[in-house]
Amino acid sequence: MKKKILGNTDIRVSVAGFGVLPMGPSQLALPVEQGAGVIRYALEHGFNFLDTAQYYRTYPYIKRALEHGGFDDVVISSKSLCTDYDGMMDAVLEAQEELGRDVIDIFLMHEVRSGQLEERSGAWNALIDARAKGLVRAIGLSTHHIDVTEAAASMPELDVVFPLINYAGLGIRKGDAFGSKEEMLEAIRRCHRAGKGVFSMKAFGGGSLTSHYQEALDYVFSKEEIDSVMIGFGKNAEVDDLVAYLDGSMPKTYNPDVSKKKVYINQEDCEGCGSCKAACPAGAIFYNDNGLAEVDHDKCLTCGYCSPVCPVRAVIMY
């Protein structure tokens, strides 16, 4: 698989990255050995870039996949929601211990929203110090927000940015409102021009665009400003599809079978705002005892109306 350098770093990554979230406890909950096998399969097929996070609880899959060696060029990116200095430094040390790595290649502030950069300055200073101490190679942030992506371009200490973008513009935020893919792409271009490495998330909008498989991938892979596209995987067959797309062997009419996929709401992301419930034509979304949204799959039509209106992209399909 083709590889590119992330911005002005010396980190060389595959143009498609492997998102480890789907195999973890909040989604497929695969046994560790099974999930590790999928990661190894992807590495054997040219991937070298893995994305994880503290709250995904997927470190064991990566550690098991790499236990027996053979993949010396693997690049691991992790991230944490911690907002203070000590919490973020602990998150870096936790990743080192649980992944069995002396150095974490990339570490990010996770899901930075509009107006949060100042309040998360303690965490950012921890990452700056972690890099200076050699605990991590590169630092940055992940975000769904246009203004945060724009700000990243002007942050001198920042090496990489991990923004959300897809052809339908699902999940892109601008302050408290929805933003457009055109605005996000311009923000990404600013980062690229400033020498920041860019790898993107949610090409399929959390699964809602999987039935438009090649259209979704055509959009993100055509953007020269994006160094790598992070895709979530849970099965070898999904890896095969992506490899076939990239090597040009995929028939132009191909779309994966999504008939068995179901809509879920990630309880760790849901804020109970009610947007998805209001958009559901089947009355399939209800509030649980914690005030968070859940889906009654006996009623769900998998129409996808709930996904675009979620402000935090908690609605996923797998």
C-alpha positions in Angstrom: 0.0 0.0 0.0 1.2 3.5 -0.8 2.6 5.4 2.1 2.9 9.2 2.8 4.7 11.4 5.3 2.4 13.1 7.8 3.0 16.8 7.2 6.4 18.0 8.5 6.9 15.0 10.8 9.1 12.1 9.8 6.2 9.6 10.4 5.4 7.5 7.3 2.0 6.0 7.2 -0.2 4.0 4.9 -2.7 6.1 2.9 -5.4 4.0 4.6 -5.3 3.6 8.4 -6.9 1.0 10.6 -9.4 2.3 13.1 -9.6 -0.2 16.0 -12.7 1.2 17.7 -15.3 -1.1 16.0 -13.8 -4.3 17.4 -13.8 -3.0 20.9 -16.3 -3.3 23.8 -18.5 -0.4 22.8 -19.3 -2.0 19.4 -18.5 -5.6 18.2 -16.9 -6.6 21.5 -14.7 -9.2 19.7 -12.5 -11.5 21.8 -9.0 -10.1 22.0 -7.4 -12.9 19.9 -10.0 -12.5 17.2 -9.6 -8.8 17.0 -5.9 -9.1 17.0 -6.1 -11.4 14.1 -8.0 -8.8 12.1 -5.3 -6.3 12.9 -2.5 -8.7 11.8 -4.4 -9.4 8.6 -4.5 -5.7 7.8 -0.8 -5.3 8.5 -0.1 -8.2 6.2 -2.0 -6.4 3.5 -0.1 -3.2 3.6 -1.6 -1.2 6.5 0.9 0.3 9.0 -1.2 3.0 10.7 -3.5 2.1 13.7 -5.8 4.5 15.5 -7.0 3.9 19.0 -8.0 5.9 22.2 -7.9 5.7 25.9 -11.7 5.4 26.2 -12.0 2.9 23.3 -10.5 0.2 25.6 -8.8 -1.4 22.6 -5.2 -1.4 23.6 -5.2 -5.2 24.3 -6.1 -5.9 20.7 -3.1 -4.0 19.4 -0.7 -5.3 21.9 -1.7 -8.9 21.1 -1.5 -8.3 17.4 2.1 -7.0 17.7 3.3 -9.5 20.3 5.1 -11.8 17.9 6.8 -9.1 15.9 7.2 -8.9 12.1 5.7 -5.4 11.8 8.5 -3.0 12.6 7.0 0.1 10.8 3.7 0.1 12.7 2.6 3.6 13.7 0.1 3.9 16.6 -2.0 7.0 17.2 -3.9 7.3 20.5 -5.8 10.1 22.2 -7.4 11.0 25.5 -10.4 13.1 26.6 -8.5 14.3 29.7 -8.5 18.0 30.0 -5.9 18.6 32.7 -2.1 18.2 32.8 -1.8 15.2 35.1 -4.7 13.3 33.5 -3.2 13.7 30.1 0.3 12.7 31.2 -1.2 9.7 33.0 -3.0 8.8 29.7 0.2 8.8 27.8 1.9 6.6 30.4 -1.1 4.3 30.4 -0.9 3.9 26.7 2.8 3.0 26.9 2.2 0.4 29.5 -0.9 -1.2 28.0 0.5 -1.2 24.4 3.9 -2.4 25.5 5.6 0.5 23.7 8.4 2.7 25.0 7.3 5.6 22.7 3.8 6.3 21.4 4.1 7.6 17.8 1.2 10.1 17.9 -0.9 11.3 20.9 -3.9 13.6 20.5 -6.4 15.6 22.6 -9.5 13.6 21.8 -12.7 15.2 20.3 -11.9 18.9 20.9 -15.0 21.0 20.4 -15.5 24.7 19.7 -14.3 26.9 22.5 -12.4 24.1 24.4 -8.8 24.8 23.4 -8.3 27.2 26.3 -10.0 25.0 28.9 -7.9 22.0 27.8 -4.6 23.9 27.8 -3.4 21.8 30.7 -3.7 18.7 28.7 -2.1 20.3 25.7 0.9 21.4 27.8 1.2 17.8 29.0 1.5 16.6 25.4 4.1 19.2 24.7 6.1 18.0 27.6 5.6 14.3 26.7 7.0 15.0 23.3 10.0 16.9 24.8 10.7 13.9 27.1 10.6 11.5 24.2 7.4 9.7 25.4 5.6 10.5 22.1 6.8 11.5 18.6 4.1 13.8 17.5 1.1 15.6 19.1 -2.2 17.1 17.9 -5.9 16.9 18.2 -9.0 15.2 16.8 -12.1 17.1 16.2 -15.5 17.3 14.4 -15.4 21.1 14.4 -14.4 23.4 11.6 -13.2 26.2 13.8 -11.0 23.9 15.8 -9.4 22.5 12.6 -8.8 26.1 11.5 -7.2 26.9 14.8 -4.9 23.9 14.6 -3.3 25.4 11.5 -2.0 28.2 13.6 -0.8 26.2 16.6 3.0 26.1 16.3 3.5 23.1 18.6 0.9 21.0 16.8 2.2 18.3 14.5 -1.0 16.5 13.3 -4.7 17.0 13.1 -7.4 14.3 12.8 -10.6 16.0 11.5 -14.0 14.6 10.4 -14.9 14.8 6.7 -17.0 12.8 4.3 -18.8 13.4 1.0 -22.2 14.0 2.6 -20.9 16.4 5.3 -22.4 14.2 8.1 -21.3 15.2 11.6 -19.3 18.3 10.6 -19.8 21.0 13.2 -19.4 24.8 13.2 -19.8 26.1 16.7 -23.2 24.9 17.9 -24.5 24.4 14.4 -23.8 22.1 11.5 -21.0 23.0 9.1 -20.4 22.0 5.5 -17.8 19.7 3.9 -16.6 22.7 1.9 -15.8 24.7 5.0 -14.1 21.7 6.6 -12.0 21.0 3.5 -10.8 24.6 3.5 -9.8 24.3 7.1 -7.9 21.1 6.3 -6.2 22.8 3.4 -5.0 25.5 5.9 -3.5 22.8 8.1 -1.8 21.2 5.1 -0.3 24.4 3.9 1.0 25.0 7.5 2.8 21.7 7.4 0.5 19.8 9.7 -0.1 16.1 9.1 -3.7 15.4 8.3 -5.5 12.1 8.7 -9.3 12.0 8.4 -12.1 10.2 10.2 -15.6 9.0 9.4 -15.4 8.7 5.6 -18.6 6.6 6.0 -20.2 8.9 8.5 -20.2 6.3 11.2 -21.6 3.6 8.8 -24.5 5.6 7.4 -22.7 6.0 4.0 -21.4 2.4 3.7 -24.1 1.7 1.0 -22.3 4.4 -1.1 -19.0 2.7 -0.5 -17.0 3.8 -3.5 -18.5 7.3 -3.7 -17.6 7.8 0.0 -14.0 6.6 -0.6 -13.6 8.5 -3.9 -14.2 11.7 -2.1 -11.7 11.4 0.7 -9.0 9.7 -1.2 -9.1 12.3 -3.9 -8.1 15.1 -1.5 -4.3 15.6 -1.7 -4.5 17.6 1.6 -5.4 14.4 3.5 -2.3 12.2 4.1 -4.2 9.2 5.4 -7.8 8.1 5.7 -8.7 6.2 8.9 -11.3 3.5 8.4 -12.8 1.4 11.1 -12.6 -2.4 10.7 -13.9 -5.4 12.5 -13.6 -8.2 9.9 -11.1 -9.5 7.4 -13.6 -9.1 4.6 -13.8 -5.4 5.3 -10.0 -5.1 4.9 -10.3 -7.0 1.6 -12.8 -4.5 0.3 -10.6 -1.6 1.1 -7.5 -3.2 -0.4 -9.5 -4.0 -3.6 -10.7 -0.4 -3.8 -7.2 0.9 -3.5 -5.6 -1.5 -5.9 -8.3 -0.9 -8.5 -9.6 -4.5 -8.6 -13.0 -3.6 -7.2 -15.8 -3.7 -9.7 -17.3 -0.2 -10.3 -20.8 -1.5 -9.4 -19.7 -3.0 -6.1 -21.3 -2.0 -2.8 -21.1 -4.1 0.4 -24.1 -5.8 1.8 -25.4 -3.7 4.6 -28.8 -5.5 5.0 -27.7 -7.1 8.3 -26.3 -3.9 9.8 -28.1 -2.2 12.7 -28.2 1.3 14.1 -26.7 1.7 17.6 -26.2 4.7 19.8 -22.8 4.9 21.5 -23.7 5.5 25.2 -20.3 7.0 25.9 -20.9 9.8 23.3 -24.7 10.3 23.6 -25.7 13.5 25.4 -29.4 12.8 25.5 -30.3 15.9 23.4 -33.2 14.2 21.7 -32.3 15.1 18.1 -32.3 11.5 16.9 -35.5 10.7 18.7 -37.3 13.6 17.0 -36.0 12.6 13.6 -37.0 8.9 13.8 -40.2 8.2 11.8 -40.7 4.8 13.3 -40.6 5.7 17.0 -37.7 3.3 17.5 -35.6 5.6 19.6 -36.3 5.9 23.4 -34.5 7.2 26.5 -33.0 4.6 28.9 -32.8 5.0 32.7 -29.7 7.1 32.3 -31.5 9.6 30.0 -29.5 8.5 27.0 -30.9 7.4 23.6 -31.2 3.7 22.7 -32.7 1.9 19.6 -35.5 -0.6 19.6 -34.3 -2.8 16.7 -37.8 -4.4 16.4 -39.1 -1.0 15.3 -36.0 0.4 13.5 -36.3 0.8 9.7 -32.5 1.5 9.3 -33.6 4.5 7.3 -30.6 6.5 8.6 -32.6 9.7 9.4 -31.2 9.8 12.9 -27.6 9.8 12.0 -27.2 13.3 10.3 -28.9 15.1 13.1 -26.7 13.8 16.0 -24.4 16.7 17.0 -21.8 14.3 18.5 -21.9 11.4 15.9 -23.1 9.0 18.6 -25.3 7.2 16.1 -23.4 4.4 14.4 -24.3 1.5 12.1 -22.5 -1.9 12.3 
